[in-house]
Every structure is written in structure tokens, then in C-alpha cells.
Amino acid sequence: MILVSASPRRKELLERLGWPVEVRPAAVQEEDYPPLEPAQVAMCLAARKVAAAWPTLAEEEVALAADTLVVWEGRILGKPSTLDEAAAFLRGLSGKLHEVYTGVALATLSRTWLLYERTVVRFHPLSEELIQTYLRVSPPLDKAGAYGAQDLIGLAGIAEIHGDFYNVMGLPVQKLVQYWLRVFGPLPG
């Protein structure tokens, strides 16, 4: 498995499945995407990443790329560019429902497959003190929506999740495993 991502969370999740993982991140523009529905945007960005890695694939390798988006009130929240923007994202999400979409692209030399998962998350009301502590302890500039489910704000702030928890971490593990079994057969590793 070639992971086209520098995300330590995605690598850890794949390794927990027992999959041998080689990391080959690809730099692609994540902020520039066509005006599509969130699921299509997430899959489009994942497809861009896997396409960037495609020339490096060997015959027996499968590349996996993913992209996660947070959608709140119809607005896509990507990775914040500043801590002020991260704080604003978290204030907006405080006490409210939002959606997390992760698009996944799997590719071999001969074919690419796309899938996505949607999970609904609700935060408890977040105090300004909790937000500021989180920004100090775990600056979330590399996380869609400015939070990680596995970090302080997720541990203390998530009130409920409807769907795949791991999707909120950045990889829809349950759907990926089921898809892999249908398309490729036995799990690697």
C-alpha cells in the first residue's frame, strides 16, 4: 500500500489494519476545487493526490489518497491558515452539527476507484478557554475544520457522532475495508 499522504493519522490507521504502508506524499493544491457538492469535492481532491503519485507506482502497488472536508452551514471548512481562523472555525462549530466528508482514491497502474464517507458530528458548546488551550496545545493548522477527533478538542468537545468515527480522523476505515474486499479480495498484510 502506497499512502499518498503525510498524515500520521492515516498511516497509523492503515497499519492498525495490518497493512504494510509506504508513505509517498504528493503536493497538490487543496484550496482550489470546482464548485461541486462536498462529497464530489473530497473525491476530486483525493483523485488529484493519487494522480500525482501514479507515475511512481510499480505494477504490484496500490496507491491510496484521501482528503477530508468539514462542512458547516453549507460552507466547506478546509485547513485553517492561521490560529485566528482556527479559533473562528471552532467558535462556529461550537454547540452545532456539522458534516465530515472524506474522499478516498485507490489506484493501480490500470485503474482508479473513488469512494467517500459522510459522518455527522455535534460539538458541545466550546468555551473560549477550551478553544484557546487547544490552539496552544495542538495547533490544528493541518486539520480540516481546525480539529482532530483524537485531539483535546475532539476528546472534550465532541458530543455525538453519527457514522464512522475514523472518517472524522481522516480515513473511513469501515467503508475502505468493505470496498477493498469487494474490489481486491483479501486484505493485504
Beta strands, then each sheet from edge to edge (+ up, - down):
strand 1: 2-3
strand 2: 22-23
strand 3: 63-72
strand 4: 75-77
strand 5: 97-107
strand 6: 112-123
strand 7: 158-162
sheet 1: 2+ 1+ 3+ 4-
sheet 2: 2+ 1+ 3+ 5- 6+ 7-
end
